[in-house]
Amino acid sequence: MQDFSTKILAELVSFETVTPNGSDAIAYCARLLDSWGFSCEMLEFEGVSNLYAKFGDAKKNICFAGHVDVVPPLVGWTTDPFVLTERNGYLYGRGTNDMKGPLSACLAAIYEFSKADHPNFSISVLLTSDEEIMGNNGTKRVVEHLKNTKENITGCVICESCSPGNSGEYIKIGCRGSLNVNLTSNGSQCHVANGPIFGNHITNFLEFLCGLLNVPLDQGSDNFDRTNIEITSIDVDNEVRNIIPSVALAKLNVRFNDCWTFDRLEHHIMQSLPSNVTTSFERFGAPFVGAKKQFISFLSDIITTEIGICPQVGTSGGNSDAVFIKEITDVVEIGTPISGAHITNECISLSDLATLRSIYLVILREFGRYRETGS
């Protein structure tokens, strides 16, 4: 593990930055960037650490964004999740895929470029430590700060795990919307033997949920996959077997495309509710495409030249801080295979890490010729 990317990654993995903790990793990145000539602004909101660092003062500004926080390692690891371990061409550790690995590749590329070139544009880095909980005190607050200070960002690349294949083979340009649905079924508590007399509202509740899931909501749209509903929790809080409880709870998540709005989707669900079922909703992010065609084509062309494969372009996968960054600039995600995110024994291949470093480096080398348009 002699490559500069892996040296950075080893340091980042050693910080136990289970979300929203990340101040030590943020400080480490700030020290690196400061030593490379970046002006670093540490931004803390309600205990959440963030960083906006910038190299140069040109208005034209390419930003690389990401997060240092990780999900808990939980059980089942065969290596220490907070010690980078190399085995059979892979680097193991929590965050190696999502997203300390891509961030390490990005920082190594920035270092190489900033020491060898004198760009006619600025380079910036935006980092947070609450992305895994999609918090309100991370990138969202940094974006508000950048708006208030009238900071210009020409385009942004989030170094996120998003590819269905190998690293760099996918450019994620947006995301479906997300709606959480909380459902409560109320019925009669009774002895299980009297279910035929009083009725089992839990059985009816399950039939309703299956019906809700089995009816297609649409066939997708030009930029988005079809809308789908997933059950994330069913709970009756019952510790015995001879009672039918009076309350059953279910949680759903709806990932929806631009055939729907929050209002229409909530109305559709409300119309189908049985009389004994109540609901509440939690909205997170409407569907969006976060970049103009010119920025997407620019990135696609240079990646094709660099790795010899034309990347797919799409909006599949989960939410990211792109939902906030799109408010101020074109934003896409380019990173590792999404299949490696959040898993036990999380890892990144040495070849994926090297590929990403090459891609981020060529983006920097070619960004000088990028020209914005209004389309």
Contacts in CASP RR format, 6 or more apart in sequence:
PFRMAT RR
TARGET T0000
AUTHOR 0000-0000-0000
METHOD contacts of the structure
MODEL  1
MQDFSTKILAELVSFETVTPNGSDAIAYCARLLDSWGFSCEMLEFEGVSN
LYAKFGDAKKNICFAGHVDVVPPLVGWTTDPFVLTERNGYLYGRGTNDMK
GPLSACLAAIYEFSKADHPNFSISVLLTSDEEIMGNNGTKRVVEHLKNTK
ENITGCVICESCSPGNSGEYIKIGCRGSLNVNLTSNGSQCHVANGPIFGN
HITNFLEFLCGLLNVPLDQGSDNFDRTNIEITSIDVDNEVRNIIPSVALA
KLNVRFNDCWTFDRLEHHIMQSLPSNVTTSFERFGAPFVGAKKQFISFLS
DIITTEIGICPQVGTSGGNSDAVFIKEITDVVEIGTPISGAHITNECISL
SDLATLRSIYLVILREFGRYRETGS
1 7 0 8 1.000
1 10 0 8 1.000
1 84 0 8 1.000
1 86 0 8 1.000
1 91 0 8 1.000
3 108 0 8 1.000
3 350 0 8 1.000
3 353 0 8 1.000
3 354 0 8 1.000
4 108 0 8 1.000
4 111 0 8 1.000
4 112 0 8 1.000
5 101 0 8 1.000
5 104 0 8 1.000
5 105 0 8 1.000
5 107 0 8 1.000
5 108 0 8 1.000
5 353 0 8 1.000
5 354 0 8 1.000
5 357 0 8 1.000
6 84 0 8 1.000
6 86 0 8 1.000
6 91 0 8 1.000
6 104 0 8 1.000
6 350 0 8 1.000
6 353 0 8 1.000
8 32 0 8 1.000
8 103 0 8 1.000
8 104 0 8 1.000
8 107 0 8 1.000
8 108 0 8 1.000
9 84 0 8 1.000
9 91 0 8 1.000
9 96 0 8 1.000
9 100 0 8 1.000
9 101 0 8 1.000
9 104 0 8 1.000
9 353 0 8 1.000
10 84 0 8 1.000
11 28 0 8 1.000
12 25 0 8 1.000
12 28 0 8 1.000
12 29 0 8 1.000
12 68 0 8 1.000
12 95 0 8 1.000
12 100 0 8 1.000
12 101 0 8 1.000
12 103 0 8 1.000
12 104 0 8 1.000
13 82 0 8 1.000
13 83 0 8 1.000
13 84 0 8 1.000
13 93 0 8 1.000
13 94 0 8 1.000
13 95 0 8 1.000
13 96 0 8 1.000
13 100 0 8 1.000
14 82 0 8 1.000
14 83 0 8 1.000
14 84 0 8 1.000
15 22 0 8 1.000
15 24 0 8 1.000
15 25 0 8 1.000
15 28 0 8 1.000
15 68 0 8 1.000
15 82 0 8 1.000
16 82 0 8 1.000
17 24 0 8 1.000
17 25 0 8 1.000
17 68 0 8 1.000
17 69 0 8 1.000
17 70 0 8 1.000
17 129 0 8 1.000
18 69 0 8 1.000
18 70 0 8 1.000
18 71 0 8 1.000
18 72 0 8 1.000
19 69 0 8 1.000
19 70 0 8 1.000
19 71 0 8 1.000
19 129 0 8 1.000
19 130 0 8 1.000
19 131 0 8 1.000
19 132 0 8 1.000
19 133 0 8 1.000
20 47 0 8 1.000
20 48 0 8 1.000
20 69 0 8 1.000
20 129 0 8 1.000
20 130 0 8 1.000
20 132 0 8 1.000
20 133 0 8 1.000
20 135 0 8 1.000
20 137 0 8 1.000
21 69 0 8 1.000
21 129 0 8 1.000
22 49 0 8 1.000
22 68 0 8 1.000
22 69 0 8 1.000
22 129 0 8 1.000
23 44 0 8 1.000
23 49 0 8 1.000
23 129 0 8 1.000
25 68 0 8 1.000
25 100 0 8 1.000
25 129 0 8 1.000
26 42 0 8 1.000
26 49 0 8 1.000
26 50 0 8 1.000
26 51 0 8 1.000
26 68 0 8 1.000
26 127 0 8 1.000
26 129 0 8 1.000
27 42 0 8 1.000
27 49 0 8 1.000
29 51 0 8 1.000
29 53 0 8 1.000
29 68 0 8 1.000
29 103 0 8 1.000
29 107 0 8 1.000
29 125 0 8 1.000
29 127 0 8 1.000
30 40 0 8 1.000
30 42 0 8 1.000
30 51 0 8 1.000
30 53 0 8 1.000
32 107 0 8 1.000
32 111 0 8 1.000
33 40 0 8 1.000
33 51 0 8 1.000
33 53 0 8 1.000
33 55 0 8 1.000
33 107 0 8 1.000
33 110 0 8 1.000
33 125 0 8 1.000
34 40 0 8 1.000
34 53 0 8 1.000
36 55 0 8 1.000
36 110 0 8 1.000
36 111 0 8 1.000
36 114 0 8 1.000
36 115 0 8 1.000
37 55 0 8 1.000
37 114 0 8 1.000
38 53 0 8 1.000
38 54 0 8 1.000
38 55 0 8 1.000
38 123 0 8 1.000
38 125 0 8 1.000
39 53 0 8 1.000
39 54 0 8 1.000
39 55 0 8 1.000
39 56 0 8 1.000
40 51 0 8 1.000
40 52 0 8 1.000
40 53 0 8 1.000
41 51 0 8 1.000
41 52 0 8 1.000
41 53 0 8 1.000
42 49 0 8 1.000
42 50 0 8 1.000
42 51 0 8 1.000
43 49 0 8 1.000
43 50 0 8 1.000
43 51 0 8 1.000
43 52 0 8 1.000
43 141 0 8 1.000
43 142 0 8 1.000
43 145 0 8 1.000
44 50 0 8 1.000
45 137 0 8 1.000
45 138 0 8 1.000
45 141 0 8 1.000
46 136 0 8 1.000
46 137 0 8 1.000
47 137 0 8 1.000
48 128 0 8 1.000
48 129 0 8 1.000
48 130 0 8 1.000
48 135 0 8 1.000
48 137 0 8 1.000
48 138 0 8 1.000
48 141 0 8 1.000
49 128 0 8 1.000
49 129 0 8 1.000
50 126 0 8 1.000
50 127 0 8 1.000
50 128 0 8 1.000
50 129 0 8 1.000
50 138 0 8 1.000
50 139 0 8 1.000
50 141 0 8 1.000
50 142 0 8 1.000
51 125 0 8 1.000
51 126 0 8 1.000
51 127 0 8 1.000
51 128 0 8 1.000
52 124 0 8 1.000
52 125 0 8 1.000
52 126 0 8 1.000
52 142 0 8 1.000
52 145 0 8 1.000
52 146 0 8 1.000
52 151 0 8 1.000
53 124 0 8 1.000
53 125 0 8 1.000
54 61 0 8 1.000
54 122 0 8 1.000
54 123 0 8 1.000
54 124 0 8 1.000
54 125 0 8 1.000
55 110 0 8 1.000
55 114 0 8 1.000
55 122 0 8 1.000
55 123 0 8 1.000
55 124 0 8 1.000
56 122 0 8 1.000
56 123 0 8 1.000
57 122 0 8 1.000
58 119 0 8 1.000
58 120 0 8 1.000
58 121 0 8 1.000
58 122 0 8 1.000
59 122 0 8 1.000
59 152 0 8 1.000
60 120 0 8 1.000
60 121 0 8 1.000
60 122 0 8 1.000
60 152 0 8 1.000
60 154 0 8 1.000
60 368 0 8 1.000
61 121 0 8 1.000
61 122 0 8 1.000
61 123 0 8 1.000
61 124 0 8 1.000
61 151 0 8 1.000
61 152 0 8 1.000
61 153 0 8 1.000
61 154 0 8 1.000
61 155 0 8 1.000
62 121 0 8 1.000
62 122 0 8 1.000
62 123 0 8 1.000
62 124 0 8 1.000
62 153 0 8 1.000
62 154 0 8 1.000
62 155 0 8 1.000
62 156 0 8 1.000
62 157 0 8 1.000
62 363 0 8 1.000
62 364 0 8 1.000
62 367 0 8 1.000
63 123 0 8 1.000
63 124 0 8 1.000
63 125 0 8 1.000
63 126 0 8 1.000
63 153 0 8 1.000
63 155 0 8 1.000
63 156 0 8 1.000
63 157 0 8 1.000
63 325 0 8 1.000
63 329 0 8 1.000
64 106 0 8 1.000
64 110 0 8 1.000
64 123 0 8 1.000
64 124 0 8 1.000
64 125 0 8 1.000
64 126 0 8 1.000
64 156 0 8 1.000
64 157 0 8 1.000
64 158 0 8 1.000
64 159 0 8 1.000
64 360 0 8 1.000
65 125 0 8 1.000
65 126 0 8 1.000
65 127 0 8 1.000
65 139 0 8 1.000
65 156 0 8 1.000
65 157 0 8 1.000
65 158 0 8 1.000
65 159 0 8 1.000
65 321 0 8 1.000
65 325 0 8 1.000
65 331 0 8 1.000
66 99 0 8 1.000
66 103 0 8 1.000
66 126 0 8 1.000
66 127 0 8 1.000
66 128 0 8 1.000
66 131 0 8 1.000
66 139 0 8 1.000
66 158 0 8 1.000
66 159 0 8 1.000
66 160 0 8 1.000
66 321 0 8 1.000
67 99 0 8 1.000
67 127 0 8 1.000
67 128 0 8 1.000
67 129 0 8 1.000
67 130 0 8 1.000
67 131 0 8 1.000
67 132 0 8 1.000
67 139 0 8 1.000
67 321 0 8 1.000
68 100 0 8 1.000
68 103 0 8 1.000
68 127 0 8 1.000
68 128 0 8 1.000
68 129 0 8 1.000
69 128 0 8 1.000
69 129 0 8 1.000
69 130 0 8 1.000
69 131 0 8 1.000
69 132 0 8 1.000
69 133 0 8 1.000
70 94 0 8 1.000
70 95 0 8 1.000
70 98 0 8 1.000
70 100 0 8 1.000
70 132 0 8 1.000
71 94 0 8 1.000
71 98 0 8 1.000
71 132 0 8 1.000
71 342 0 8 1.000
73 81 0 8 1.000
73 82 0 8 1.000
73 94 0 8 1.000
73 344 0 8 1.000
74 344 0 8 1.000
75 344 0 8 1.000
76 344 0 8 1.000
76 345 0 8 1.000
77 344 0 8 1.000
77 345 0 8 1.000
78 345 0 8 1.000
79 85 0 8 1.000
79 87 0 8 1.000
79 92 0 8 1.000
79 93 0 8 1.000
79 345 0 8 1.000
80 93 0 8 1.000
81 93 0 8 1.000
81 94 0 8 1.000
81 346 0 8 1.000
82 93 0 8 1.000
82 94 0 8 1.000
83 93 0 8 1.000
84 91 0 8 1.000
84 92 0 8 1.000
84 93 0 8 1.000
84 96 0 8 1.000
85 91 0 8 1.000
85 92 0 8 1.000
85 93 0 8 1.000
86 92 0 8 1.000
86 350 0 8 1.000
89 349 0 8 1.000
89 350 0 8 1.000
89 351 0 8 1.000
90 347 0 8 1.000
90 348 0 8 1.000
90 349 0 8 1.000
90 350 0 8 1.000
91 101 0 8 1.000
91 347 0 8 1.000
91 348 0 8 1.000
91 349 0 8 1.000
91 350 0 8 1.000
91 353 0 8 1.000
92 345 0 8 1.000
92 346 0 8 1.000
92 347 0 8 1.000
93 345 0 8 1.000
93 346 0 8 1.000
93 347 0 8 1.000
94 346 0 8 1.000
95 101 0 8 1.000
95 346 0 8 1.000
96 346 0 8 1.000
96 347 0 8 1.000
96 348 0 8 1.000
97 161 0 8 1.000
97 336 0 8 1.000
97 337 0 8 1.000
97 340 0 8 1.000
97 341 0 8 1.000
97 343 0 8 1.000
97 346 0 8 1.000
97 347 0 8 1.000
97 348 0 8 1.000
98 160 0 8 1.000
98 161 0 8 1.000
98 336 0 8 1.000
98 340 0 8 1.000
98 341 0 8 1.000
98 342 0 8 1.000
98 346 0 8 1.000
99 159 0 8 1.000
99 160 0 8 1.000
99 161 0 8 1.000
99 335 0 8 1.000
99 336 0 8 1.000
101 159 0 8 1.000
101 336 0 8 1.000
101 348 0 8 1.000
101 353 0 8 1.000
101 356 0 8 1.000
102 159 0 8 1.000
102 160 0 8 1.000
102 161 0 8 1.000
102 167 0 8 1.000
102 335 0 8 1.000
102 336 0 8 1.000
102 356 0 8 1.000
103 127 0 8 1.000
103 159 0 8 1.000
104 353 0 8 1.000
105 159 0 8 1.000
105 353 0 8 1.000
105 354 0 8 1.000
105 356 0 8 1.000
105 357 0 8 1.000
105 360 0 8 1.000
106 125 0 8 1.000
106 159 0 8 1.000
106 356 0 8 1.000
106 357 0 8 1.000
106 360 0 8 1.000
107 125 0 8 1.000
108 357 0 8 1.000
109 357 0 8 1.000
109 358 0 8 1.000
109 360 0 8 1.000
109 361 0 8 1.000
109 364 0 8 1.000
110 123 0 8 1.000
110 125 0 8 1.000
110 360 0 8 1.000
110 364 0 8 1.000
112 361 0 8 1.000
113 119 0 8 1.000
113 123 0 8 1.000
113 361 0 8 1.000
113 364 0 8 1.000
113 365 0 8 1.000
114 123 0 8 1.000
117 364 0 8 1.000
117 365 0 8 1.000
119 364 0 8 1.000
119 367 0 8 1.000
119 368 0 8 1.000
120 368 0 8 1.000
121 154 0 8 1.000
121 367 0 8 1.000
121 368 0 8 1.000
123 364 0 8 1.000
124 153 0 8 1.000
126 139 0 8 1.000
126 142 0 8 1.000
126 156 0 8 1.000
126 325 0 8 1.000
128 138 0 8 1.000
128 139 0 8 1.000
128 142 0 8 1.000
128 321 0 8 1.000
129 138 0 8 1.000
130 137 0 8 1.000
130 138 0 8 1.000
131 138 0 8 1.000
131 139 0 8 1.000
131 320 0 8 1.000
131 321 0 8 1.000
134 284 0 8 1.000
134 319 0 8 1.000
134 321 0 8 1.000
138 321 0 8 1.000
139 321 0 8 1.000
139 324 0 8 1.000
139 325 0 8 1.000
140 321 0 8 1.000
140 324 0 8 1.000
143 324 0 8 1.000
143 325 0 8 1.000
143 327 0 8 1.000
143 328 0 8 1.000
146 153 0 8 1.000
146 328 0 8 1.000
147 327 0 8 1.000
147 328 0 8 1.000
153 328 0 8 1.000
153 329 0 8 1.000
154 329 0 8 1.000
154 330 0 8 1.000
154 370 0 8 1.000
154 372 0 8 1.000
155 291 0 8 1.000
155 295 0 8 1.000
155 329 0 8 1.000
155 330 0 8 1.000
155 331 0 8 1.000
156 325 0 8 1.000
156 329 0 8 1.000
156 330 0 8 1.000
156 331 0 8 1.000
156 332 0 8 1.000
157 299 0 8 1.000
157 331 0 8 1.000
157 332 0 8 1.000
157 333 0 8 1.000
157 334 0 8 1.000
157 360 0 8 1.000
157 363 0 8 1.000
158 320 0 8 1.000
158 321 0 8 1.000
158 322 0 8 1.000
158 325 0 8 1.000
158 331 0 8 1.000
158 332 0 8 1.000
158 333 0 8 1.000
158 334 0 8 1.000
159 333 0 8 1.000
159 334 0 8 1.000
159 335 0 8 1.000
159 356 0 8 1.000
159 360 0 8 1.000
160 172 0 8 1.000
160 320 0 8 1.000
160 333 0 8 1.000
160 334 0 8 1.000
160 335 0 8 1.000
161 335 0 8 1.000
161 336 0 8 1.000
161 337 0 8 1.000
161 338 0 8 1.000
161 340 0 8 1.000
161 341 0 8 1.000
162 170 0 8 1.000
162 172 0 8 1.000
162 317 0 8 1.000
162 320 0 8 1.000
162 333 0 8 1.000
162 334 0 8 1.000
162 335 0 8 1.000
162 336 0 8 1.000
162 338 0 8 1.000
163 169 0 8 1.000
163 170 0 8 1.000
163 335 0 8 1.000
163 336 0 8 1.000
163 337 0 8 1.000
163 338 0 8 1.000
164 170 0 8 1.000
164 312 0 8 1.000
164 316 0 8 1.000
164 337 0 8 1.000
164 338 0 8 1.000
164 339 0 8 1.000
165 337 0 8 1.000
165 339 0 8 1.000
166 337 0 8 1.000
166 352 0 8 1.000
166 355 0 8 1.000
167 335 0 8 1.000
167 336 0 8 1.000
167 337 0 8 1.000
167 352 0 8 1.000
167 353 0 8 1.000
167 355 0 8 1.000
167 356 0 8 1.000
167 359 0 8 1.000
168 303 0 8 1.000
168 307 0 8 1.000
168 311 0 8 1.000
168 334 0 8 1.000
168 335 0 8 1.000
168 355 0 8 1.000
168 356 0 8 1.000
168 359 0 8 1.000
169 307 0 8 1.000
169 309 0 8 1.000
169 311 0 8 1.000
169 312 0 8 1.000
170 311 0 8 1.000
170 312 0 8 1.000
170 313 0 8 1.000
170 314 0 8 1.000
170 334 0 8 1.000
170 335 0 8 1.000
171 296 0 8 1.000
171 299 0 8 1.000
171 300 0 8 1.000
171 303 0 8 1.000
171 311 0 8 1.000
171 312 0 8 1.000
171 313 0 8 1.000
171 314 0 8 1.000
171 332 0 8 1.000
171 333 0 8 1.000
171 334 0 8 1.000
172 314 0 8 1.000
172 315 0 8 1.000
172 316 0 8 1.000
172 317 0 8 1.000
172 322 0 8 1.000
172 332 0 8 1.000
172 333 0 8 1.000
172 334 0 8 1.000
173 223 0 8 1.000
173 289 0 8 1.000
173 290 0 8 1.000
173 291 0 8 1.000
173 296 0 8 1.000
173 313 0 8 1.000
173 314 0 8 1.000
173 315 0 8 1.000
173 332 0 8 1.000
174 223 0 8 1.000
174 287 0 8 1.000
174 288 0 8 1.000
174 289 0 8 1.000
174 290 0 8 1.000
174 291 0 8 1.000
174 314 0 8 1.000
174 315 0 8 1.000
174 322 0 8 1.000
174 326 0 8 1.000
174 332 0 8 1.000
174 333 0 8 1.000
175 287 0 8 1.000
175 288 0 8 1.000
175 315 0 8 1.000
175 317 0 8 1.000
175 318 0 8 1.000
175 319 0 8 1.000
175 320 0 8 1.000
175 322 0 8 1.000
175 323 0 8 1.000
176 224 0 8 1.000
176 225 0 8 1.000
176 227 0 8 1.000
176 255 0 8 1.000
176 256 0 8 1.000
176 257 0 8 1.000
176 287 0 8 1.000
176 315 0 8 1.000
176 317 0 8 1.000
177 255 0 8 1.000
177 256 0 8 1.000
177 257 0 8 1.000
177 284 0 8 1.000
177 285 0 8 1.000
177 286 0 8 1.000
177 287 0 8 1.000
177 288 0 8 1.000
177 319 0 8 1.000
178 253 0 8 1.000
178 254 0 8 1.000
178 255 0 8 1.000
178 256 0 8 1.000
178 283 0 8 1.000
178 284 0 8 1.000
178 285 0 8 1.000
178 319 0 8 1.000
179 253 0 8 1.000
179 254 0 8 1.000
179 256 0 8 1.000
179 262 0 8 1.000
179 265 0 8 1.000
179 266 0 8 1.000
179 281 0 8 1.000
179 282 0 8 1.000
179 283 0 8 1.000
179 284 0 8 1.000
180 251 0 8 1.000
180 252 0 8 1.000
180 253 0 8 1.000
180 254 0 8 1.000
180 281 0 8 1.000
180 282 0 8 1.000
180 283 0 8 1.000
180 284 0 8 1.000
181 229 0 8 1.000
181 251 0 8 1.000
181 252 0 8 1.000
181 253 0 8 1.000
181 254 0 8 1.000
181 269 0 8 1.000
181 279 0 8 1.000
181 280 0 8 1.000
181 281 0 8 1.000
182 249 0 8 1.000
182 250 0 8 1.000
182 251 0 8 1.000
182 279 0 8 1.000
182 280 0 8 1.000
182 281 0 8 1.000
182 282 0 8 1.000
183 205 0 8 1.000
183 209 0 8 1.000
183 249 0 8 1.000
183 250 0 8 1.000
183 251 0 8 1.000
183 252 0 8 1.000
183 273 0 8 1.000
183 277 0 8 1.000
183 278 0 8 1.000
183 279 0 8 1.000
184 247 0 8 1.000
184 248 0 8 1.000
184 249 0 8 1.000
184 277 0 8 1.000
184 278 0 8 1.000
184 279 0 8 1.000
185 201 0 8 1.000
185 202 0 8 1.000
185 204 0 8 1.000
185 205 0 8 1.000
185 247 0 8 1.000
185 248 0 8 1.000
185 249 0 8 1.000
185 250 0 8 1.000
185 274 0 8 1.000
185 276 0 8 1.000
185 277 0 8 1.000
186 201 0 8 1.000
186 246 0 8 1.000
186 247 0 8 1.000
186 276 0 8 1.000
186 277 0 8 1.000
186 278 0 8 1.000
187 201 0 8 1.000
187 246 0 8 1.000
187 247 0 8 1.000
187 276 0 8 1.000
188 198 0 8 1.000
188 199 0 8 1.000
188 201 0 8 1.000
188 244 0 8 1.000
188 246 0 8 1.000
189 243 0 8 1.000
189 244 0 8 1.000
189 245 0 8 1.000
189 246 0 8 1.000
190 197 0 8 1.000
190 198 0 8 1.000
190 199 0 8 1.000
190 243 0 8 1.000
190 244 0 8 1.000
191 242 0 8 1.000
191 243 0 8 1.000
191 244 0 8 1.000
192 241 0 8 1.000
192 242 0 8 1.000
192 243 0 8 1.000
192 244 0 8 1.000
193 242 0 8 1.000
195 244 0 8 1.000
198 244 0 8 1.000
199 244 0 8 1.000
200 244 0 8 1.000
201 244 0 8 1.000
201 248 0 8 1.000
201 276 0 8 1.000
202 236 0 8 1.000
202 244 0 8 1.000
202 245 0 8 1.000
202 248 0 8 1.000
204 274 0 8 1.000
204 276 0 8 1.000
205 248 0 8 1.000
205 250 0 8 1.000
205 274 0 8 1.000
205 277 0 8 1.000
206 234 0 8 1.000
208 272 0 8 1.000
208 273 0 8 1.000
208 274 0 8 1.000
208 277 0 8 1.000
209 231 0 8 1.000
209 234 0 8 1.000
209 250 0 8 1.000
209 252 0 8 1.000
212 229 0 8 1.000
212 252 0 8 1.000
212 269 0 8 1.000
212 272 0 8 1.000
213 229 0 8 1.000
213 230 0 8 1.000
213 231 0 8 1.000
216 226 0 8 1.000
217 226 0 8 1.000
217 227 0 8 1.000
217 228 0 8 1.000
217 229 0 8 1.000
217 256 0 8 1.000
217 259 0 8 1.000
217 260 0 8 1.000
217 268 0 8 1.000
218 226 0 8 1.000
218 227 0 8 1.000
218 257 0 8 1.000
218 259 0 8 1.000
218 260 0 8 1.000
219 226 0 8 1.000
220 226 0 8 1.000
220 227 0 8 1.000
220 257 0 8 1.000
220 259 0 8 1.000
221 257 0 8 1.000
221 258 0 8 1.000
221 259 0 8 1.000
223 257 0 8 1.000
223 258 0 8 1.000
223 289 0 8 1.000
223 314 0 8 1.000
223 315 0 8 1.000
224 257 0 8 1.000
224 258 0 8 1.000
224 287 0 8 1.000
224 315 0 8 1.000
225 257 0 8 1.000
225 315 0 8 1.000
225 316 0 8 1.000
226 257 0 8 1.000
227 254 0 8 1.000
227 255 0 8 1.000
227 256 0 8 1.000
227 257 0 8 1.000
227 259 0 8 1.000
227 260 0 8 1.000
227 265 0 8 1.000
228 254 0 8 1.000
228 255 0 8 1.000
229 252 0 8 1.000
229 253 0 8 1.000
229 254 0 8 1.000
230 252 0 8 1.000
230 253 0 8 1.000
230 255 0 8 1.000
231 250 0 8 1.000
231 251 0 8 1.000
231 252 0 8 1.000
232 251 0 8 1.000
232 252 0 8 1.000
232 253 0 8 1.000
233 249 0 8 1.000
233 250 0 8 1.000
233 251 0 8 1.000
234 248 0 8 1.000
234 249 0 8 1.000
234 250 0 8 1.000
234 251 0 8 1.000
235 248 0 8 1.000
235 249 0 8 1.000
235 250 0 8 1.000
236 245 0 8 1.000
236 247 0 8 1.000
236 248 0 8 1.000
236 249 0 8 1.000
237 245 0 8 1.000
237 247 0 8 1.000
237 249 0 8 1.000
238 245 0 8 1.000
254 265 0 8 1.000
255 318 0 8 1.000
256 265 0 8 1.000
256 287 0 8 1.000
257 287 0 8 1.000
258 287 0 8 1.000
260 268 0 8 1.000
261 286 0 8 1.000
262 281 0 8 1.000
262 283 0 8 1.000
262 286 0 8 1.000
266 281 0 8 1.000
269 279 0 8 1.000
270 279 0 8 1.000
273 279 0 8 1.000
284 319 0 8 1.000
285 319 0 8 1.000
285 323 0 8 1.000
287 315 0 8 1.000
288 323 0 8 1.000
288 326 0 8 1.000
289 315 0 8 1.000
290 322 0 8 1.000
290 326 0 8 1.000
290 330 0 8 1.000
290 331 0 8 1.000
290 332 0 8 1.000
291 326 0 8 1.000
291 330 0 8 1.000
291 331 0 8 1.000
291 332 0 8 1.000
292 330 0 8 1.000
292 373 0 8 1.000
292 374 0 8 1.000
292 375 0 8 1.000
293 375 0 8 1.000
294 371 0 8 1.000
294 372 0 8 1.000
294 373 0 8 1.000
294 375 0 8 1.000
295 330 0 8 1.000
295 332 0 8 1.000
295 370 0 8 1.000
295 372 0 8 1.000
296 313 0 8 1.000
296 332 0 8 1.000
298 366 0 8 1.000
298 370 0 8 1.000
299 311 0 8 1.000
299 332 0 8 1.000
299 334 0 8 1.000
299 363 0 8 1.000
300 310 0 8 1.000
300 311 0 8 1.000
300 313 0 8 1.000
302 362 0 8 1.000
302 363 0 8 1.000
302 366 0 8 1.000
303 309 0 8 1.000
303 310 0 8 1.000
303 311 0 8 1.000
303 334 0 8 1.000
303 359 0 8 1.000
303 362 0 8 1.000
304 310 0 8 1.000
304 311 0 8 1.000
305 362 0 8 1.000
306 358 0 8 1.000
306 359 0 8 1.000
306 362 0 8 1.000
307 355 0 8 1.000
307 358 0 8 1.000
307 359 0 8 1.000
311 334 0 8 1.000
317 338 0 8 1.000
320 333 0 8 1.000
322 331 0 8 1.000
322 332 0 8 1.000
322 333 0 8 1.000
325 331 0 8 1.000
334 356 0 8 1.000
334 359 0 8 1.000
334 360 0 8 1.000
335 356 0 8 1.000
336 348 0 8 1.000
336 352 0 8 1.000
336 356 0 8 1.000
337 352 0 8 1.000
340 346 0 8 1.000
340 347 0 8 1.000
END
